[in-house]
Amino acid sequence: MPDPSPSSLPPPRPRPSLGELFLTLARLGLTSFGGGVSGLLHAEFVRRRRWIDEDEFIAGLSVSQALPGVNVANLAIWLGYRCQGLAGAIVGLGAVVVPPAILIVLIGSLILQLSANPAVGTFLAGIAAAAIGLSLSVGLRAARHAMRHVVPIVIFVLTLVGSLVLHLSAPVLVATFGPIGIALAWRRYSREQG
Amino acid sequence: MNKDSLLLALIATFAPLSLMTIGGGVTVLADIQRAVVGHYHWFTDAGFLQIFAVSRVAPGPGTLLVTLIGWHIAGLAGALVATLAIFIPSSLLVLAVAYVWHRYPGLVWQKAVATGLAPIAAGLIIASVVSLLASARGGWIAWLAAGGVAAATFQARIGPIALLVLGASAYCLLSVATIWLG
């Protein structure tokens, strides 16, 4: 059964304090081995704590992906800004960058040695697979969000094929399909309003 | 090079790359390697591969590779300067967009941008999922664990860390089981 649409959920809870924001983001940032953080953030911010709703999250995710920069950092800035303004944005960025940066400098080589151990290596590979699964769930939600009209469906399929089969880079795909998608959505919304 | 010119070289290398990383840090990896191995000779090929491997297995964004580069060539100041150089330019841009976005809520252009970019974001994410799983350790077990975790998020309100641990445990059990069953 798909989960209920955002409108049928109870109203969002109060916004997190700066401290909560930092601890939540830092904890998730330190749990991610090899990607999948947007999935972690979705599970925590939208589904578990309900600090922001799904539409807002997907808007932030889409903008974060299309702008330059590390996706996780962009999304943390976006979520932090949404929850606590400028201070939230700074705390958000700091939370996903500073703790892992300290860790990688201090015990990066140790982690590399540990991961050569078969048992640890298997567990880390399992964490990575699970994190990829969380990414997949966010990708599917964004796809569902886009599947309301024909053109977005076509753009979704072309992006997928362009990336997987033609090995086109993200900037090329964003530069090609971004303007088309935005222009068509704009025309549709202006017509609905006018 | 003295310390100050090392720090300036770090800024000159990483700050421009900050604005070229659309779709994740992987896109500028080749540029980083060219600069720090080929141009400045700060690392040998083997040395670069070593810190690259560390950045892959350590928690946090893979882009923290630049933190390690800064640390190795100029200590604490180098780590700070390199990290700030790669994150600040792109972060200011995101912040500017977030500001404008929330300053004028509910406008047609916002809905248009969000809806127009969503299918591209979805395509990029799912494409990266497929290519990560195709090269993941464990083959079908990785696909199964990832699929199971994704399905679980549509069923129950489980926290992300619990999901990671459950998925990783299932992965480990299946890996051990396939070894035993030969």
HADDOCK unambig.tbl for C-alpha pairs under 7 A between the chains (distance, minus, plus):
assign (segid A and resid 1 and name CA) (segid B and resid 155 and name CA) 6.80 0.50 0.50
assign (segid A and resid 2 and name CA) (segid B and resid 154 and name CA) 5.82 0.50 0.50
assign (segid A and resid 2 and name CA) (segid B and resid 155 and name CA) 7.00 0.50 0.50
assign (segid A and resid 3 and name CA) (segid B and resid 154 and name CA) 5.69 0.50 0.50
assign (segid A and resid 3 and name CA) (segid B and resid 155 and name CA) 6.64 0.50 0.50
assign (segid A and resid 29 and name CA) (segid B and resid 60 and name CA) 5.48 0.50 0.50
assign (segid A and resid 30 and name CA) (segid B and resid 59 and name CA) 5.27 0.50 0.50
assign (segid A and resid 30 and name CA) (segid B and resid 60 and name CA) 5.76 0.50 0.50
assign (segid A and resid 31 and name CA) (segid B and resid 59 and name CA) 6.34 0.50 0.50
assign (segid A and resid 32 and name CA) (segid B and resid 59 and name CA) 5.37 0.50 0.50
assign (segid A and resid 32 and name CA) (segid B and resid 60 and name CA) 5.96 0.50 0.50
assign (segid A and resid 33 and name CA) (segid B and resid 57 and name CA) 6.28 0.50 0.50
assign (segid A and resid 33 and name CA) (segid B and resid 58 and name CA) 6.33 0.50 0.50
assign (segid A and resid 33 and name CA) (segid B and resid 59 and name CA) 4.65 0.50 0.50
assign (segid A and resid 33 and name CA) (segid B and resid 60 and name CA) 6.61 0.50 0.50
assign (segid A and resid 34 and name CA) (segid B and resid 56 and name CA) 6.18 0.50 0.50
assign (segid A and resid 34 and name CA) (segid B and resid 57 and name CA) 6.76 0.50 0.50
assign (segid A and resid 35 and name CA) (segid B and resid 61 and name CA) 7.00 0.50 0.50
assign (segid A and resid 40 and name CA) (segid B and resid 160 and name CA) 5.30 0.50 0.50
assign (segid A and resid 43 and name CA) (segid B and resid 159 and name CA) 6.31 0.50 0.50
assign (segid A and resid 43 and name CA) (segid B and resid 160 and name CA) 5.48 0.50 0.50
assign (segid A and resid 44 and name CA) (segid B and resid 159 and name CA) 6.24 0.50 0.50
assign (segid A and resid 44 and name CA) (segid B and resid 160 and name CA) 6.21 0.50 0.50
assign (segid A and resid 47 and name CA) (segid B and resid 157 and name CA) 6.32 0.50 0.50
assign (segid A and resid 48 and name CA) (segid B and resid 157 and name CA) 6.07 0.50 0.50
assign (segid A and resid 48 and name CA) (segid B and resid 159 and name CA) 6.08 0.50 0.50
assign (segid A and resid 59 and name CA) (segid B and resid 114 and name CA) 4.78 0.50 0.50
assign (segid A and resid 62 and name CA) (segid B and resid 114 and name CA) 6.49 0.50 0.50
assign (segid A and resid 62 and name CA) (segid B and resid 117 and name CA) 5.55 0.50 0.50
assign (segid A and resid 62 and name CA) (segid B and resid 118 and name CA) 5.29 0.50 0.50
assign (segid A and resid 62 and name CA) (segid B and resid 121 and name CA) 5.23 0.50 0.50
assign (segid A and resid 65 and name CA) (segid B and resid 22 and name CA) 6.87 0.50 0.50
assign (segid A and resid 65 and name CA) (segid B and resid 23 and name CA) 5.70 0.50 0.50
assign (segid A and resid 65 and name CA) (segid B and resid 121 and name CA) 6.17 0.50 0.50
assign (segid A and resid 66 and name CA) (segid B and resid 22 and name CA) 6.47 0.50 0.50
assign (segid A and resid 67 and name CA) (segid B and resid 22 and name CA) 6.05 0.50 0.50
assign (segid A and resid 68 and name CA) (segid B and resid 19 and name CA) 5.19 0.50 0.50
assign (segid A and resid 68 and name CA) (segid B and resid 20 and name CA) 5.87 0.50 0.50
assign (segid A and resid 68 and name CA) (segid B and resid 21 and name CA) 4.88 0.50 0.50
assign (segid A and resid 68 and name CA) (segid B and resid 22 and name CA) 4.22 0.50 0.50
assign (segid A and resid 68 and name CA) (segid B and resid 90 and name CA) 5.82 0.50 0.50
assign (segid A and resid 69 and name CA) (segid B and resid 18 and name CA) 5.89 0.50 0.50
assign (segid A and resid 69 and name CA) (segid B and resid 19 and name CA) 6.31 0.50 0.50
assign (segid A and resid 69 and name CA) (segid B and resid 21 and name CA) 5.07 0.50 0.50
assign (segid A and resid 69 and name CA) (segid B and resid 22 and name CA) 6.02 0.50 0.50
assign (segid A and resid 69 and name CA) (segid B and resid 24 and name CA) 6.68 0.50 0.50
assign (segid A and resid 69 and name CA) (segid B and resid 90 and name CA) 4.98 0.50 0.50
assign (segid A and resid 69 and name CA) (segid B and resid 91 and name CA) 6.99 0.50 0.50
assign (segid A and resid 70 and name CA) (segid B and resid 21 and name CA) 6.85 0.50 0.50
assign (segid A and resid 70 and name CA) (segid B and resid 24 and name CA) 5.03 0.50 0.50
assign (segid A and resid 70 and name CA) (segid B and resid 25 and name CA) 5.92 0.50 0.50
assign (segid A and resid 71 and name CA) (segid B and resid 23 and name CA) 6.78 0.50 0.50
assign (segid A and resid 71 and name CA) (segid B and resid 24 and name CA) 5.79 0.50 0.50
assign (segid A and resid 74 and name CA) (segid B and resid 91 and name CA) 6.50 0.50 0.50
assign (segid A and resid 74 and name CA) (segid B and resid 94 and name CA) 6.25 0.50 0.50
assign (segid A and resid 77 and name CA) (segid B and resid 95 and name CA) 6.89 0.50 0.50
assign (segid A and resid 78 and name CA) (segid B and resid 98 and name CA) 6.14 0.50 0.50
assign (segid A and resid 81 and name CA) (segid B and resid 98 and name CA) 6.99 0.50 0.50
assign (segid A and resid 100 and name CA) (segid B and resid 59 and name CA) 6.09 0.50 0.50
assign (segid A and resid 100 and name CA) (segid B and resid 60 and name CA) 5.19 0.50 0.50
assign (segid A and resid 101 and name CA) (segid B and resid 64 and name CA) 6.28 0.50 0.50
assign (segid A and resid 101 and name CA) (segid B and resid 67 and name CA) 6.67 0.50 0.50
assign (segid A and resid 104 and name CA) (segid B and resid 58 and name CA) 6.16 0.50 0.50
assign (segid A and resid 105 and name CA) (segid B and resid 68 and name CA) 6.15 0.50 0.50
assign (segid A and resid 108 and name CA) (segid B and resid 54 and name CA) 5.63 0.50 0.50
assign (segid A and resid 108 and name CA) (segid B and resid 58 and name CA) 6.10 0.50 0.50
assign (segid A and resid 109 and name CA) (segid B and resid 54 and name CA) 6.16 0.50 0.50
assign (segid A and resid 111 and name CA) (segid B and resid 57 and name CA) 6.95 0.50 0.50
assign (segid A and resid 111 and name CA) (segid B and resid 58 and name CA) 6.41 0.50 0.50
assign (segid A and resid 112 and name CA) (segid B and resid 54 and name CA) 5.58 0.50 0.50
assign (segid A and resid 112 and name CA) (segid B and resid 57 and name CA) 6.34 0.50 0.50
assign (segid A and resid 122 and name CA) (segid B and resid 172 and name CA) 6.45 0.50 0.50
assign (segid A and resid 123 and name CA) (segid B and resid 168 and name CA) 6.19 0.50 0.50
assign (segid A and resid 123 and name CA) (segid B and resid 172 and name CA) 6.24 0.50 0.50
assign (segid A and resid 125 and name CA) (segid B and resid 137 and name CA) 6.46 0.50 0.50
assign (segid A and resid 126 and name CA) (segid B and resid 167 and name CA) 6.71 0.50 0.50
assign (segid A and resid 126 and name CA) (segid B and resid 168 and name CA) 3.96 0.50 0.50
assign (segid A and resid 126 and name CA) (segid B and resid 171 and name CA) 5.18 0.50 0.50
assign (segid A and resid 126 and name CA) (segid B and resid 172 and name CA) 6.41 0.50 0.50
assign (segid A and resid 127 and name CA) (segid B and resid 164 and name CA) 5.79 0.50 0.50
assign (segid A and resid 127 and name CA) (segid B and resid 165 and name CA) 6.93 0.50 0.50
assign (segid A and resid 127 and name CA) (segid B and resid 167 and name CA) 6.90 0.50 0.50
assign (segid A and resid 127 and name CA) (segid B and resid 168 and name CA) 4.76 0.50 0.50
assign (segid A and resid 129 and name CA) (segid B and resid 142 and name CA) 5.31 0.50 0.50
assign (segid A and resid 129 and name CA) (segid B and resid 145 and name CA) 6.20 0.50 0.50
assign (segid A and resid 129 and name CA) (segid B and resid 146 and name CA) 5.26 0.50 0.50
assign (segid A and resid 130 and name CA) (segid B and resid 145 and name CA) 5.98 0.50 0.50
assign (segid A and resid 130 and name CA) (segid B and resid 146 and name CA) 4.96 0.50 0.50
assign (segid A and resid 130 and name CA) (segid B and resid 149 and name CA) 5.98 0.50 0.50
assign (segid A and resid 130 and name CA) (segid B and resid 164 and name CA) 5.28 0.50 0.50
assign (segid A and resid 130 and name CA) (segid B and resid 167 and name CA) 4.93 0.50 0.50
assign (segid A and resid 130 and name CA) (segid B and resid 168 and name CA) 6.03 0.50 0.50
assign (segid A and resid 131 and name CA) (segid B and resid 164 and name CA) 6.32 0.50 0.50
assign (segid A and resid 132 and name CA) (segid B and resid 129 and name CA) 6.06 0.50 0.50
assign (segid A and resid 132 and name CA) (segid B and resid 146 and name CA) 5.82 0.50 0.50
assign (segid A and resid 133 and name CA) (segid B and resid 146 and name CA) 3.67 0.50 0.50
assign (segid A and resid 133 and name CA) (segid B and resid 147 and name CA) 5.71 0.50 0.50
assign (segid A and resid 133 and name CA) (segid B and resid 149 and name CA) 5.19 0.50 0.50
assign (segid A and resid 133 and name CA) (segid B and resid 150 and name CA) 4.78 0.50 0.50
assign (segid A and resid 134 and name CA) (segid B and resid 149 and name CA) 6.39 0.50 0.50
assign (segid A and resid 134 and name CA) (segid B and resid 150 and name CA) 5.46 0.50 0.50
assign (segid A and resid 135 and name CA) (segid B and resid 125 and name CA) 6.96 0.50 0.50
assign (segid A and resid 135 and name CA) (segid B and resid 129 and name CA) 6.98 0.50 0.50
assign (segid A and resid 136 and name CA) (segid B and resid 126 and name CA) 6.05 0.50 0.50
assign (segid A and resid 136 and name CA) (segid B and resid 129 and name CA) 6.25 0.50 0.50
assign (segid A and resid 136 and name CA) (segid B and resid 150 and name CA) 6.06 0.50 0.50
assign (segid A and resid 137 and name CA) (segid B and resid 150 and name CA) 4.68 0.50 0.50
assign (segid A and resid 137 and name CA) (segid B and resid 153 and name CA) 6.91 0.50 0.50
assign (segid A and resid 139 and name CA) (segid B and resid 122 and name CA) 4.65 0.50 0.50
assign (segid A and resid 139 and name CA) (segid B and resid 125 and name CA) 5.37 0.50 0.50
assign (segid A and resid 139 and name CA) (segid B and resid 126 and name CA) 5.53 0.50 0.50
assign (segid A and resid 140 and name CA) (segid B and resid 122 and name CA) 6.82 0.50 0.50
assign (segid A and resid 142 and name CA) (segid B and resid 118 and name CA) 5.93 0.50 0.50
assign (segid A and resid 142 and name CA) (segid B and resid 119 and name CA) 6.83 0.50 0.50
assign (segid A and resid 142 and name CA) (segid B and resid 122 and name CA) 5.17 0.50 0.50
assign (segid A and resid 143 and name CA) (segid B and resid 119 and name CA) 5.86 0.50 0.50
assign (segid A and resid 143 and name CA) (segid B and resid 122 and name CA) 5.11 0.50 0.50
assign (segid A and resid 146 and name CA) (segid B and resid 115 and name CA) 6.60 0.50 0.50
assign (segid A and resid 146 and name CA) (segid B and resid 118 and name CA) 5.87 0.50 0.50
assign (segid A and resid 146 and name CA) (segid B and resid 119 and name CA) 5.29 0.50 0.50
assign (segid A and resid 152 and name CA) (segid B and resid 119 and name CA) 5.69 0.50 0.50
assign (segid A and resid 153 and name CA) (segid B and resid 119 and name CA) 6.97 0.50 0.50
assign (segid A and resid 155 and name CA) (segid B and resid 119 and name CA) 6.21 0.50 0.50
assign (segid A and resid 155 and name CA) (segid B and resid 120 and name CA) 6.70 0.50 0.50
assign (segid A and resid 156 and name CA) (segid B and resid 119 and name CA) 4.61 0.50 0.50
assign (segid A and resid 156 and name CA) (segid B and resid 120 and name CA) 5.68 0.50 0.50
assign (segid A and resid 156 and name CA) (segid B and resid 122 and name CA) 6.73 0.50 0.50
assign (segid A and resid 156 and name CA) (segid B and resid 123 and name CA) 5.12 0.50 0.50
assign (segid A and resid 157 and name CA) (segid B and resid 123 and name CA) 6.87 0.50 0.50
assign (segid A and resid 159 and name CA) (segid B and resid 120 and name CA) 6.01 0.50 0.50
assign (segid A and resid 159 and name CA) (segid B and resid 123 and name CA) 5.18 0.50 0.50
assign (segid A and resid 159 and name CA) (segid B and resid 124 and name CA) 6.65 0.50 0.50
assign (segid A and resid 160 and name CA) (segid B and resid 123 and name CA) 4.68 0.50 0.50
assign (segid A and resid 160 and name CA) (segid B and resid 124 and name CA) 6.45 0.50 0.50
assign (segid A and resid 160 and name CA) (segid B and resid 127 and name CA) 5.55 0.50 0.50
assign (segid A and resid 163 and name CA) (segid B and resid 127 and name CA) 6.31 0.50 0.50
assign (segid A and resid 164 and name CA) (segid B and resid 127 and name CA) 5.87 0.50 0.50
assign (segid A and resid 170 and name CA) (segid B and resid 22 and name CA) 6.13 0.50 0.50
assign (segid A and resid 170 and name CA) (segid B and resid 23 and name CA) 5.32 0.50 0.50
assign (segid A and resid 171 and name CA) (segid B and resid 22 and name CA) 5.55 0.50 0.50
assign (segid A and resid 174 and name CA) (segid B and resid 120 and name CA) 6.88 0.50 0.50
assign (segid A and resid 178 and name CA) (segid B and resid 116 and name CA) 6.52 0.50 0.50
assign (segid A and resid 178 and name CA) (segid B and resid 117 and name CA) 5.86 0.50 0.50
assign (segid A and resid 181 and name CA) (segid B and resid 116 and name CA) 4.11 0.50 0.50
assign (segid A and resid 181 and name CA) (segid B and resid 117 and name CA) 6.52 0.50 0.50
assign (segid A and resid 182 and name CA) (segid B and resid 112 and name CA) 5.26 0.50 0.50
assign (segid A and resid 182 and name CA) (segid B and resid 113 and name CA) 5.17 0.50 0.50
assign (segid A and resid 182 and name CA) (segid B and resid 116 and name CA) 4.07 0.50 0.50
assign (segid A and resid 182 and name CA) (segid B and resid 117 and name CA) 6.75 0.50 0.50
assign (segid A and resid 185 and name CA) (segid B and resid 112 and name CA) 4.79 0.50 0.50
assign (segid A and resid 185 and name CA) (segid B and resid 115 and name CA) 6.49 0.50 0.50
assign (segid A and resid 185 and name CA) (segid B and resid 116 and name CA) 5.77 0.50 0.50
assign (segid A and resid 186 and name CA) (segid B and resid 108 and name CA) 6.73 0.50 0.50
assign (segid A and resid 186 and name CA) (segid B and resid 109 and name CA) 6.31 0.50 0.50
assign (segid A and resid 186 and name CA) (segid B and resid 112 and name CA) 4.66 0.50 0.50
assign (segid A and resid 189 and name CA) (segid B and resid 108 and name CA) 6.31 0.50 0.50
assign (segid A and resid 190 and name CA) (segid B and resid 108 and name CA) 6.75 0.50 0.50
